[in-house]
Amino acid sequence: MSDFYQNGIITTFHNLANRPIDELERELKGFSRRRPMGLILPSLYSELEGPALTRIVDILAEVPYLTEIIIGLDRADRDQFMHARDFFSRLPQHHRILWNDGPRLKALDEELAAEGLSPEEQGKGRNVWFCSGYSLASGRTEAIALHDCDIVTYDRSMLAKLLYPVANPQFNYEFCKGYYARIADGKLNGRVGRLMVTPLLRALQKIYGPLDYLNYLDSYRYPLSGEFSMRADVLNDIRIPSDWGLEIGVLSEVHRNYSTKRLCQVDIADNYDHKHQPLSEDDPSGGLHRMSTDIAKALYRKLATLGVQINTESFRTIKATYYRTALDLIESYYNDATMNGLKVDRHSEEQAVELFAQSLIDAGHTFLDKPRDKPFIASWSRVQAAFPDLLERMHDAVERDNAGDV
């Protein structure tokens, strides 16, 4: 059971009473008559072969309040797409699979690329962006959630709690972020969140002062969680990164577009575990090495849009301040874990901090050396201005794929 404090600048919904899931779902079923709800599942084909997604689909098949489920499928050939159709066919809700590697959606992507509007990188951000476009094209939902497909501790309460703040017609929230403790197998996890993002935000506050944006990000209990929900209108105007900066990019965009009074976070799980990324010390293109660099770039770009002057000397200061702040937090996390009977390897924690410190410098060089890089995927409102009929054509392409016309 979590605490009950409201100690940030966004509203926090706590798990104060372990409310029965049947009660929550009964309310959500009532809300769905006025505010239909949907779910986006960005997935790699390989995740269909693991136990986590099979369990997730089995659980979703029992959820009574969802109007639509949109599955973004990456890295799948024709036979794999046909298998995915069978895999998801047990879902009783209206559901559609976006075969992102299929000829129809690739043709639309090429049209977008010709106008400089296509996502430039493969990855989760690109997948989510296309699913968001299909959601707008479908028009079936007014509140929509998103979560990953590798959650091994998934249960029905996660989705219900995630959607409740934006689905309740008496609430005024446009966006909700899920949070939870990253604990599994007697260990404290979530290294990028604990040891990179939190100390970096606090280091930036020391250097640049208490900017509203930094205070805002630091209000989130777990800013890197892959679970969030929103009103459908949010999808039209946000610009998100296509790389590992997706979660920070989404938080930055809703902060730009909405008052903090319309943003919130909710405790969705006492226990959460999913696929773990390797540290990848020697491979900057993979694992937590790549993730930490992409996140740092997303933060630098956002600060630059706020008028913060960032140069080569800035990164030396940022690295030094971050490093000291992170080492202090390692002590706090270690003591907290020890009191709770959990394991923390202080040596590997410090190795991670050293890698993240280097990532801050690497991200800084990329930020300065490639000023013409497009940091965000175009918003769907811009795409519709350039291609007024694209969403309609996307909807038709997805319908034909899902009908088996492949």
N, C-alpha and C positions, 0 to 999 in steps of 0.2 A: 504494500500500500504506500502510495507516494505522499509527499507533504501537501499542504494546502495553500502555500504562499503564492501571491501574485507579485513577483519581484522583478518583472521585466516591463517592457513597454508594449507588449502584446498580451492578450488574454491567454491564460493557461487553464485547460480543463484537466482536472486530476481524476485519478481512480480512487475515490474516497470511500466507496461503499460496496465494491464488487457487485454492481447491479446485475441481476440475471439477464442473460442474453435474450431470452424470450421476450422480456419487457422492452428492451431496446428495439428488437426487430418488429415488435407489434407497433411501436410508435413510428418506426421508419416506414412500415407498410402504409400507415395512415398518411405520413408526409408524402409518400410517393404519388398519391392521387393528385396532389397539387404541385409537387416538384419531382418529376421523374428522375431516377438516379441511374448512373452508368458507371462502368469500371473500365479502365485501360490497363492492359497487361503487356508491357514490352518484353518480348521473349526471343531468345536464341533457339534455333531448332534443337540444339544439344540439350536444352533444359527439358524438352519433352521426354528425354531418355532417362532423366533422374527422378528420384522419389519425391522431391519437394513439389514439383508442378502437378504431378499426379494427385497428390493429397490436396493441393489447393483447388484443383478443378472439382474433385469429389465434394469438397466443402462448399464451393460456390454453387454447385448444383442444388444445394439445399437452401440457398438464400432466397427469401420470398419477396424482397422489395426491389431487386434490380430490374430495370427495364431493358438494358443493353450492356453487353460485354464486347469490347473491342480488343482484339489480340494483334499486336504488331509482331510479325514473324520475320526474323533475320536469318541469313545464311542457310537458306533452304532451297533445294532444287525442286523440280516438278514432283518427283515421287515423294519427297519429304513433305511438300505442301499437301499432297493428297493424304498422306498419313496424318498430318496435323488436322485436316478436316474431320477425319475419323476420331482422332484423339479428343477434340473439343465437342464432338457431336452430342455427347451426353449432357451438355449444358442445356437446360430447358428454356433459358432466357434467349431472347433475340441476340445472336452473337455473329460477329463477322471477323474473318482473319484478313489482315493486310499482308499479302505475299509481297514483301518489299523487294525481293529479287526476281519477281515474275515479270514477264515482258510488258504487261499493261502498265504497272506502276513504274517500271523503269523508263518507259516511253514518256510518261508524264514528268518524271524526274529530269529527263533530258531536256524537255521544254523549259523547265524551271532553270536548269543550268545554263541554257543559252541566254537567259536574261539575268544571270548572276543571282538567282533566287533560291537555288538548291543548296541544301546543307553540304558543306565542303568535306566533312569527315563522316566516316561510318561510326556507328556507336549508338548508345542508348538515347542520346539527345535527338539524333535524327529519327530514330524509331518513334519516340514520343511525339515529335513534331508532326509526323505523318498521321499518327493515330489521332492527334488533336484536330488535324484537318478533316479527317473522316468523321469525327464526332460533330464538328460544325456542319458538315455536309448532311449527315444523317438527321440532325435536329431532333432526335428522340429524347434527349435528356436535358435537364436544367441544372443538375448537380452531378459532378463526376469525380471519381477517385482514381488514383493510380498507385499501384504497388508492384514490387519486383516479383519475379517468378521463381526465386530460389530460397524462399523462406521456409526453413524446415520445421519451425515452431508455429506455423500458421494455424489460426482458428477463426471461427465466425465472428468473435467479438472484435477482432482487429479492424475488419472492414466496417462493422456497425459503428464503432467509436470514431473511426476516421471520417465517416460521412455525416454523422449526426450534427455537428456544428454548422455545416453549410446546407443541410437538408431541412433543418427545422425552420418552418416559415416564420416563427416568432423571433428567430435570431437574425442578425444583420451581417453575418460574416461572409466575405467573398472567398476566403482562402483559409485552409487549415493544414497544418503540418503535424504528422505523427511523430511521437518520440517514445523512447523506451530505454531501459538499461541494456547495454551490450555485454551480456554475461552468458557463458556456455561452458560446459565441462569443467566447472570450478575455476574458470579463468575470467579475467577482465579483458574484454576485447574492445573494438572501436578505436584503434590506435590513431587513425587519421583525424577523427573528431576530437579525441582527448588531447593528443600530443601535438597536433599540427594546427587545427582550426582555432580551438579555444585560446591557446597561448599566442597565436599569431594575431587574433583580434585584439587581445589585451596589449600586445606589443604595439600594434598600430595605434591604439588609444593613447599609449604613453608618448608616442612620437608626434601624432597629429592632433591630439586632444580628443575630448569626448564628442566626436561627430555623431549626429543622430543615427546615421547609417550603421556605424560600428556598434553603437548601443543596441540598435535594433537586432542586428545579427547575433549579438551576444545574449539576447533575450531567449533565443531558441535553445532548448535543452539538448537537442541533437540535430543541428542544421544539415547534416549529411544524410539523414534518413531518406530512403527512397519512397516513402509513403506520404502522399498528400492528397487533398481534395479541394475542389473549388467550384464556384458557380460556372456554368458553361460560358458566360460572356467573357470570363477572364482569358479564355483560350485565344480569343481573336486578336489581342493586342500585345501579348508578351513576346519578347525576343529572347530566345534561350541559346546557350552554347550547345554545340553538338558533341562536346567531349565530356570528361569527368567533372567539368565545372557546372554540369546541369543543375544540381540541387542549389548551389550558391547562386547561379544565374536566375533560377526561378524566384528565389527569395528576394533577390535584388529587384527583379521586375515588378513583383507585386508591391514592394515597398515604394517603387516609383509611381505606380498607378493608383494606389489606394491608401487611405488613412490607416494608421496602425490600429485604429479602433475596429477595423473591419478584417483584421488578420488575427489568427489564433493558432494555438498548438494543443494537442491532446495526447494524453498518455494512453497508448493503445495496447501495451503488453507488459506483463511483469517479466517475461522471459522471451528473448528474441535471438534467433541464430539463423545465419544464412551462409552462403558460400564465401569463404575467406580468400582474399587476394594475397599473394606472396609479397614480401617487401621489395624484391627485385633490385637489390643494391647495385648490381652491375648492368642492369638493363633499364635505361631511362624511358623506354617505349612501352613498358608493361608494369603491371602490379601497382603497389602503393607508390612506387617511384613516379610513375606517369600520373597517377591520380593526384598526388600532392602538388605536382607541377601545374597541372591543369587548374586546380583549385586556386593556387596562388595567382595564376594569370587572370582568372575571373575576378579576383579581388582587386588586383592592380588596375584592371580596366575600369571597374566600377568606380574606384577612387579617382581615377583620372577624369571620369565624366562629372565628378563632383567638384572639379577644380583643384584637386590635390596635385602638387608638383612632385613628380617622381623622376629621379635620375639615377645614375650609376652609384653615386655616393649614398643615396637613399637606401639602396639594397644592403649595403654594408651595415648601416645602422639598424635596419629592419632585422637582418640576420642575427646580429649581436643581441638585440633586445629580445627577439623571439627565443633565442637559445637559452638565455638566462631564465626567462619566464617559464619555458617548457621544463627545464630541469627542476625548478621549484614545484611545478605541478606533479612531476614524477613522484616526488616525496609524498605529496598529499594522496595521490592515487594508491601508492604502495601501502600507506598506513590504513587507508580506508579498506582496501582489499584484505589486508591482514586481519583487521578487526572482524570482517565478515567471513573469514575462513576461506578466502579466495587466493589464487596464485597469481603473482605478477613477477615476471623475470626482469629485474631492474636493468640487467646488462642489455637485454634485447630492447627494452624501452629506450635506453640511451642511444643504442644503435639507430633506432627509428628516428629519434630526434635529430641525430647527426645527419641522417639522410634527408629529412624534411628541411633542415637548415640549408643544405646544398640545393634542394629543390627551389627554395625561395630565390636563390641567386640565378639558377638556370631559368626560372620563369621570368625573372627580371630582364635577363639578356634577350629572351624571346620577345618580351613586351617592347623593349627599346629598339631591337634590331629589325623588327618586322612591323613597322607602323601601319602598313597597308593591309595587314590581315583583317579579315572580317570576323569580329569576335562573336557575333550572334547570327543565328539563322533569322531570316526575314520573318516578320509577323505575318499572320494569315490575312490581316486586313490589307497589307501591302500586296500580297500575292493576288488577292481578289481584285485589287485595283489594276494589276497588270494582266490578269487572266480572269475575267468576270465569270467564265463558265467552268473554271478548273475544278471547283469543289463538286459540281454536278458530274463532271466527267470522271473524277476520282470515285465518286459513289457508284457510278455505273461500272467502272472497272472492277471494283471490289465485289459488287454483286455478281458479275459474270464469273470472276474467279471462284467465288464461293459456291456458285451453282455447278461447278465442275467443268466449265467451258475453258479448259486449259490445254 
